[in-house]
């Protein structure tokens, strides 16, 4: 069975967002500046929203909202 390219991109973006969220929490715990990571996570979320809104992968994949993970 061949994976839909959009499905792969969505799953990859979700993983990147979760990883960035973890990095942001670690930076905050250590009292360091997390502005660059916050900007990057906002961009990744926008990319994810755009992919989901196009609808090509949304029909076969259950996407949960991970905005504040």
N, CA, C and O atoms as CSV, one atom per row, in Angstrom:
chain,resi,resn,atom,element,x,y,z
A,1,UNK,N,N,0.848,-1.186,0.000
A,1,UNK,CA,C,0.000,0.000,0.000
A,1,UNK,C,C,0.891,1.246,0.000
A,1,UNK,O,O,1.811,1.365,0.810
A,2,UNK,N,N,0.608,2.156,-0.904
A,2,UNK,CA,C,1.419,3.351,-1.047
A,2,UNK,C,C,0.849,4.493,-0.207
A,2,UNK,O,O,-0.358,4.738,-0.217
A,3,UNK,N,N,1.725,5.189,0.518
A,3,UNK,CA,C,1.314,6.322,1.365
A,3,UNK,C,C,1.026,7.546,0.507
A,3,UNK,O,O,1.730,7.809,-0.468
A,4,UNK,N,N,0.012,8.275,0.865
A,4,UNK,CA,C,-0.296,9.556,0.240
A,4,UNK,C,C,0.773,10.560,0.675
A,4,UNK,O,O,1.049,10.666,1.869
A,5,UNK,N,N,1.384,11.302,-0.258
A,5,UNK,CA,C,2.428,12.271,0.123
A,5,UNK,C,C,1.945,13.307,1.135
A,5,UNK,O,O,2.704,13.703,2.020
A,6,UNK,N,N,0.708,13.746,1.019
A,6,UNK,CA,C,0.176,14.720,1.977
A,6,UNK,C,C,0.036,14.105,3.363
A,6,UNK,O,O,0.295,14.770,4.366
A,7,UNK,N,N,-0.366,12.861,3.425
A,7,UNK,CA,C,-0.483,12.175,4.714
A,7,UNK,C,C,0.879,12.100,5.387
A,7,UNK,O,O,1.004,12.335,6.589
A,8,UNK,N,N,1.899,11.769,4.602
A,8,UNK,CA,C,3.258,11.712,5.138
A,8,UNK,C,C,3.687,13.087,5.653
A,8,UNK,O,O,4.246,13.190,6.745
A,9,UNK,N,N,3.430,14.141,4.879
A,9,UNK,CA,C,3.802,15.501,5.295
A,9,UNK,C,C,3.075,15.908,6.578
A,9,UNK,O,O,3.662,16.546,7.452
A,10,UNK,N,N,1.819,15.544,6.687
A,10,UNK,CA,C,1.046,15.870,7.888
A,10,UNK,C,C,1.640,15.164,9.103
A,10,UNK,O,O,1.842,15.778,10.150
A,11,UNK,N,N,1.915,13.884,8.955
A,11,UNK,CA,C,2.495,13.139,10.073
A,11,UNK,C,C,3.868,13.684,10.453
A,11,UNK,O,O,4.202,13.758,11.636
A,12,UNK,N,N,4.658,14.062,9.461
A,12,UNK,CA,C,5.982,14.617,9.721
A,12,UNK,C,C,5.870,15.960,10.442
A,12,UNK,O,O,6.600,16.213,11.400
A,13,UNK,N,N,4.963,16.816,9.986
A,13,UNK,CA,C,4.763,18.113,10.643
A,13,UNK,C,C,4.284,17.939,12.077
A,13,UNK,O,O,4.733,18.654,12.973
A,14,UNK,N,N,3.377,16.996,12.301
A,14,UNK,CA,C,2.899,16.749,13.672
A,14,UNK,C,C,4.052,16.340,14.577
A,14,UNK,O,O,4.146,16.801,15.715
A,15,UNK,N,N,4.931,15.474,14.075
A,15,UNK,CA,C,6.085,15.038,14.866
A,15,UNK,C,C,7.024,16.212,15.149
A,15,UNK,O,O,7.534,16.349,16.262
A,16,UNK,N,N,7.250,17.055,14.142
A,16,UNK,CA,C,8.117,18.218,14.325
A,16,UNK,C,C,7.530,19.194,15.340
A,16,UNK,O,O,8.260,19.762,16.152
A,17,UNK,N,N,6.233,19.386,15.295
A,17,UNK,CA,C,5.564,20.289,16.235
A,17,UNK,C,C,5.685,19.761,17.661
A,17,UNK,O,O,5.960,20.519,18.591
A,18,UNK,N,N,5.480,18.464,17.825
A,18,UNK,CA,C,5.619,17.875,19.165
A,18,UNK,C,C,7.046,18.019,19.679
A,18,UNK,O,O,7.261,18.313,20.855
A,19,UNK,N,N,8.013,17.813,18.803
A,19,UNK,CA,C,9.417,17.952,19.195
A,19,UNK,C,C,9.747,19.401,19.559
A,19,UNK,O,O,10.450,19.654,20.538
A,20,UNK,N,N,9.243,20.339,18.780
A,20,UNK,CA,C,9.469,21.758,19.086
A,20,UNK,C,C,8.804,22.143,20.400
A,20,UNK,O,O,9.368,22.910,21.180
A,21,UNK,N,N,7.617,21.619,20.649
A,21,UNK,CA,C,6.940,21.897,21.916
A,21,UNK,C,C,7.769,21.433,23.098
A,21,UNK,O,O,7.857,22.117,24.118
A,22,UNK,N,N,8.370,20.277,22.953
A,22,UNK,CA,C,9.234,19.754,24.006
A,22,UNK,C,C,10.469,20.637,24.186
A,22,UNK,O,O,10.880,20.911,25.314
A,23,UNK,N,N,11.050,21.075,23.088
A,23,UNK,CA,C,12.221,21.960,23.160
A,23,UNK,C,C,11.869,23.291,23.817
A,23,UNK,O,O,12.654,23.825,24.602
A,24,UNK,N,N,10.704,23.823,23.502
A,24,UNK,CA,C,10.265,25.093,24.089
A,24,UNK,C,C,10.102,24.951,25.597
A,24,UNK,O,O,10.539,25.811,26.362
A,25,UNK,N,N,9.468,23.857,26.017
A,25,UNK,CA,C,9.298,23.641,27.455
A,25,UNK,C,C,10.641,23.527,28.165
A,25,UNK,O,O,10.810,24.045,29.268
A,26,UNK,N,N,11.590,22.852,27.536
A,26,UNK,CA,C,12.919,22.718,28.128
A,26,UNK,C,C,13.615,24.084,28.217
A,26,UNK,O,O,14.220,24.402,29.241
A,27,UNK,N,N,13.534,24.878,27.166
A,27,UNK,CA,C,14.126,26.217,27.194
A,27,UNK,C,C,13.500,27.067,28.296
A,27,UNK,O,O,14.200,27.790,29.005
A,28,UNK,N,N,12.182,26.975,28.433
A,28,UNK,CA,C,11.495,27.751,29.464
A,28,UNK,C,C,11.909,27.307,30.859
A,28,UNK,O,O,12.111,28.140,31.742
A,29,UNK,N,N,12.039,25.992,31.065
A,29,UNK,CA,C,12.484,25.482,32.371
A,29,UNK,C,C,13.871,26.002,32.725
A,29,UNK,O,O,14.153,26.281,33.891
A,30,UNK,N,N,14.734,26.133,31.729
A,30,UNK,CA,C,16.096,26.586,31.961
A,30,UNK,C,C,16.220,28.104,31.941
A,30,UNK,O,O,17.312,28.644,32.118
A,31,UNK,N,N,15.103,28.791,31.727
A,31,UNK,CA,C,15.112,30.247,31.740
A,31,UNK,C,C,15.754,30.871,30.512
A,31,UNK,O,O,16.220,32.009,30.569
A,32,UNK,N,N,15.785,30.146,29.412
A,32,UNK,CA,C,16.410,30.643,28.190
A,32,UNK,C,C,15.364,31.212,27.233
A,32,UNK,O,O,14.168,30.955,27.367
A,33,UNK,N,N,15.844,31.985,26.270
A,33,UNK,CA,C,14.969,32.604,25.279
A,33,UNK,C,C,14.412,31.543,24.329
A,33,UNK,O,O,15.169,30.768,23.744
A,34,UNK,N,N,13.095,31.512,24.182
A,34,UNK,CA,C,12.469,30.527,23.308
A,34,UNK,C,C,11.767,31.180,22.119
A,34,UNK,O,O,10.935,30.544,21.473
A,35,UNK,N,N,12.090,32.437,21.822
A,35,UNK,CA,C,11.401,33.173,20.759
A,35,UNK,C,C,11.574,32.515,19.389
A,35,UNK,O,O,10.609,32.405,18.633
A,36,UNK,N,N,12.778,32.083,19.068
A,36,UNK,CA,C,13.013,31.463,17.762
A,36,UNK,C,C,12.214,30.160,17.636
A,36,UNK,O,O,11.621,29.891,16.591
A,37,UNK,N,N,12.201,29.364,18.693
A,37,UNK,CA,C,11.448,28.113,18.671
A,37,UNK,C,C,9.943,28.388,18.591
A,37,UNK,O,O,9.216,27.658,17.918
A,38,UNK,N,N,9.476,29.434,19.272
A,38,UNK,CA,C,8.049,29.796,19.213
A,38,UNK,C,C,7.660,30.194,17.792
A,38,UNK,O,O,6.592,29.819,17.308
A,39,UNK,N,N,8.532,30.957,17.123
A,39,UNK,CA,C,8.259,31.366,15.743
A,39,UNK,C,C,8.232,30.148,14.817
A,39,UNK,O,O,7.353,30.028,13.964
A,40,UNK,N,N,9.181,29.268,14.988
A,40,UNK,CA,C,9.241,28.073,14.153
A,40,UNK,C,C,8.019,27.186,14.362
A,40,UNK,O,O,7.472,26.659,13.393
A,41,UNK,N,N,7.586,27.013,15.594
A,41,UNK,CA,C,6.415,26.174,15.847
A,41,UNK,C,C,5.155,26.813,15.260
A,41,UNK,O,O,4.271,26.104,14.779
A,42,UNK,N,N,5.066,28.133,15.294
A,42,UNK,CA,C,3.918,28.820,14.684
A,42,UNK,C,C,3.896,28.589,13.178
A,42,UNK,O,O,2.833,28.382,12.592
A,43,UNK,N,N,5.062,28.625,12.558
A,43,UNK,CA,C,5.145,28.372,11.112
A,43,UNK,C,C,4.759,26.937,10.787
A,43,UNK,O,O,4.044,26.694,9.814
A,44,UNK,N,N,5.222,25.986,11.587
A,44,UNK,CA,C,4.890,24.581,11.351
A,44,UNK,C,C,3.386,24.350,11.521
A,44,UNK,O,O,2.783,23.595,10.759
A,45,UNK,N,N,2.785,24.996,12.516
A,45,UNK,CA,C,1.336,24.862,12.718
A,45,UNK,C,C,0.568,25.425,11.528
A,45,UNK,O,O,-0.445,24.861,11.112
A,46,UNK,N,N,1.057,26.547,10.977
A,46,UNK,CA,C,0.406,27.136,9.803
A,46,UNK,C,C,0.520,26.189,8.604
A,46,UNK,O,O,-0.434,26.031,7.842
A,47,UNK,N,N,1.672,25.569,8.440
A,47,UNK,CA,C,1.840,24.596,7.356
A,47,UNK,C,C,0.892,23.420,7.537
A,47,UNK,O,O,0.277,22.953,6.579
A,48,UNK,N,N,0.779,22.948,8.765
A,48,UNK,CA,C,-0.119,21.832,9.049
A,48,UNK,C,C,-1.569,22.219,8.755
A,48,UNK,O,O,-2.305,21.459,8.126
A,49,UNK,N,N,-1.972,23.401,9.212
A,49,UNK,CA,C,-3.337,23.872,8.941
A,49,UNK,C,C,-3.603,23.924,7.440
A,49,UNK,O,O,-4.671,23.513,6.984
A,50,UNK,N,N,-2.648,24.422,6.678
A,50,UNK,CA,C,-2.815,24.534,5.230
A,50,UNK,C,C,-2.967,23.159,4.591
A,50,UNK,O,O,-3.827,22.963,3.732
A,51,UNK,N,N,-2.140,22.215,5.004
A,51,UNK,CA,C,-2.241,20.864,4.449
A,51,UNK,C,C,-3.583,20.219,4.778
A,51,UNK,O,O,-4.199,19.578,3.927
A,52,UNK,N,N,-4.026,20.392,6.011
A,52,UNK,CA,C,-5.299,19.794,6.413
A,52,UNK,C,C,-6.454,20.458,5.667
A,52,UNK,O,O,-7.401,19.778,5.270
A,53,UNK,N,N,-6.391,21.764,5.474
A,53,UNK,CA,C,-7.472,22.488,4.793
A,53,UNK,C,C,-7.570,22.138,3.324
A,53,UNK,O,O,-8.651,22.235,2.743
A,54,UNK,N,N,-6.462,21.730,2.701
A,54,UNK,CA,C,-6.536,21.354,1.290
A,54,UNK,C,C,-7.426,20.136,1.097
A,54,UNK,O,O,-7.989,19.924,0.023
A,55,UNK,N,N,-7.544,19.329,2.167
A,55,UNK,CA,C,-8.505,18.235,2.148
A,55,UNK,C,C,-8.046,16.965,1.483
A,55,UNK,O,O,-8.723,15.944,1.606
A,56,UNK,N,N,-6.931,16.975,0.784
A,56,UNK,CA,C,-6.539,15.766,0.069
A,56,UNK,C,C,-6.178,14.637,1.019
A,56,UNK,O,O,-6.428,13.472,0.711
A,57,UNK,N,N,-5.595,14.958,2.170
A,57,UNK,CA,C,-5.243,13.908,3.120
A,57,UNK,C,C,-6.238,13.842,4.271
A,57,UNK,O,O,-6.268,12.849,4.998
A,58,UNK,N,N,-7.036,14.857,4.448
A,58,UNK,CA,C,-7.953,14.906,5.574
A,58,UNK,C,C,-9.014,13.842,5.557
A,58,UNK,O,O,-9.559,13.494,6.604
A,59,UNK,N,N,-9.323,13.314,4.385
A,59,UNK,CA,C,-10.392,12.324,4.304
A,59,UNK,C,C,-9.991,10.965,4.869
A,59,UNK,O,O,-10.840,10.239,5.386
A,60,UNK,N,N,-8.701,10.609,4.778
A,60,UNK,CA,C,-8.302,9.290,5.223
A,60,UNK,C,C,-7.502,9.270,6.506
A,60,UNK,O,O,-7.071,8.204,6.945
A,61,UNK,N,N,-7.295,10.413,7.114
A,61,UNK,CA,C,-6.446,10.483,8.292
A,61,UNK,C,C,-7.154,11.269,9.375
A,61,UNK,O,O,-7.677,12.355,9.126
A,62,UNK,N,N,-7.170,10.723,10.565
A,62,UNK,CA,C,-7.786,11.407,11.692
A,62,UNK,C,C,-6.749,12.341,12.307
A,62,UNK,O,O,-5.827,11.893,12.989
A,63,UNK,N,N,-6.902,13.627,12.064
A,63,UNK,CA,C,-5.958,14.632,12.557
A,63,UNK,C,C,-6.537,15.261,13.818
A,63,UNK,O,O,-7.638,15.810,13.808
A,64,UNK,N,N,-5.776,15.171,14.900
A,64,UNK,CA,C,-6.206,15.809,16.144
A,64,UNK,C,C,-5.552,17.162,16.245
A,64,UNK,O,O,-4.474,17.379,15.691
A,65,UNK,N,N,-6.183,18.061,16.938
A,65,UNK,CA,C,-5.660,19.405,17.109
A,65,UNK,C,C,-4.530,19.368,18.145
A,65,UNK,O,O,-4.745,18.981,19.294
A,66,UNK,N,N,-3.329,19.772,17.728
A,66,UNK,CA,C,-2.175,19.750,18.621
A,66,UNK,C,C,-1.639,21.152,18.834
A,66,UNK,O,O,-0.440,21.338,19.043
A,67,UNK,N,N,-2.513,22.129,18.782
A,67,UNK,CA,C,-2.077,23.517,18.878
A,67,UNK,C,C,-1.338,23.834,20.171
A,67,UNK,O,O,-0.394,24.623,20.144
A,68,UNK,N,N,-1.721,23.264,21.275
A,68,UNK,CA,C,-1.082,23.608,22.551
A,68,UNK,C,C,-0.483,22.384,23.219
A,68,UNK,O,O,-0.567,22.236,24.438
A,69,UNK,N,N,0.122,21.504,22.429
A,69,UNK,CA,C,0.752,20.305,22.991
A,69,UNK,C,C,2.031,20.655,23.685
A,69,UNK,O,O,2.704,19.775,24.221
